[in-house]
Amino acid sequence: MSLTILFLLALGLGLAGWLAARARAWSFRRESGAGQLAALPTYHAWYVALWIVVPMVIFIVIWGGVAPHLVSQHVLASPGAADLPPFGFRRESLLAEARAVAIGAAPAVFNQDASALIEPYREAIGRYQTIGIVVALLLGFIGGAWSFLRLKPDFAARTKVERTVMIVLLLASLVAILTTLGIFASLVFETVRFFGMVNPIDFLFGTHWGPDPMASADNPDPSRYGAIPLFWGTIFIGAIIAMIVAIPLGLMSAIYLTQYAAPRVRAWVKPALEILAGVPTVVYGYFAALTVAPAIRDLALAAGMSNPSSESALAAGIVMGVMIIPFVSSMADDSIAAVPQAMRDGSLAMGATTSETIRRVLVPAALPGIVAGVMLAVSRAIGETMIVVMAASTAANLSANPLDAMTTVTVQIVAMLTGEGSFDHPATLSAFALGFVLFLVTLGLNFIALRVVKRFREAYE
């Protein structure tokens, strides 16, 4: 609630500053004989509003992270917290109960030991909320007054505002880069810790995967951390079976929709196809586990196989391929539609048939977009978890039989990071090593896609 109040105050003060600055700029125009200003009144208004809102928002974000810790320290220093355990779940539970009552989220505490903490919480929340409001208002008034006094007829407000907007856009563009670097750094740090316990050679080339979270962390068995079955399962399910399903169906559907389908048919089929991209993966998992996997098992029984498994890599791969059809189809559709009409007409004018034009002109010219769609689909497939859990099991098997149960890297990452495992145990740290390898594989796929796109784009421009 406190942060909401602060944000509303920032917006209110920013609006007031905007109106006041705009009125002042109009007064400059009326007082000027020629009626000319260095910038429009709107830019003067935005200049003042930015100097009010931006400092307040920065403070609010910082205060939102600092204030809860200050409140907790105040409560722990109160006499009512003298009997609290020094640490542990019970202490956190009592503090959470008292805080819930103090902010009105709960009518009463379940544990009476938390009753003595309610008033300290209320006092601390009220105190630091008041401090936050006062400081935010001071920053807003100082920023608004300073910027308002700078307004003059010859003030280049437009330049200042556009420069500020450019800086904001630059920071927004850096968010993705900094996030990627943060993910990479965290993965590298934990992976180095894991490789300090388990030899990288045993991890990357071992053929048995069976970490034991209950085993001693001081003397881990490196033979239990062979990740080859996981890498193979990820490639076999996500990059082979799924792509065998997704690439032909996605590419053929794109060709049909762009070259053969009537406008009325395209208007219905294309949105229906793209609906597949919005279906939750858990729904695909149910479909794979309850429909596709039993059907494959029944077909295996009819073919004479004895006791086939109800969980198989084939079931997960087929459903995963259906899931990523929209990625391939949509990118291929857009790429084929973007080929200049002159190339189509020229091919047909030379006597080529429609199918020959598609094979020899349209698909080669649209290859960069098609490759980009395929790479996006592969990245999506190898990162899928729910379908594999529900249709292919969690067994790490090294087999080329698509009817066998298999698992993938992402499934094991989830398995290792859930539960009560310690983050100092190699079984838990192995999840970060798996994530690091998966990160490198995805990065490599993106580089390959960029190289292919660059090479063929130059050929057709």
Secondary structure, 3 states (H helix, E strand, C coil): CHHHHHHHHHHHHHHHHHHHHHHHHHHHHHHCCCCCCCCCHHHHHHHHHHHHHHHHHHHHHHHHHHHHHHHHHHHHCCHHHCCCCCCCHHHHHHHHHHHHHHCCCCCCCCCHHHHHHHHHHHHHHHHHHHHHHHHHHHHHHHHHHHHHHCCCCCCCHHHHHHHHHHHHHHHHHHHHHHHHHHHHHHHHHHHHHHHCCCCHHHHHHCCCECCCCCCCCCCCCHHHECCHHHHHHHHHHHHHHHHHHHHHHHHHHHHHHHHHCCHHHHHHHHHHHHHHHHCCHHHHHHHHHHHHHHHHHHHHHHCCCCCCCCCCHHHHHHHHHHHCHHHHHHHHHHHHHCCCHHHHHHHHHCCCCHHHHHHHHHHHHCHHHHHHHHHHHHHHHHCCCHHHHHHCCCCCCCCCCCCCCCCCHHHHHHHHHCCCCCCCCHHHHHHHHHHHHHHHHHHHHHHHHHHHHHHHHHHHC
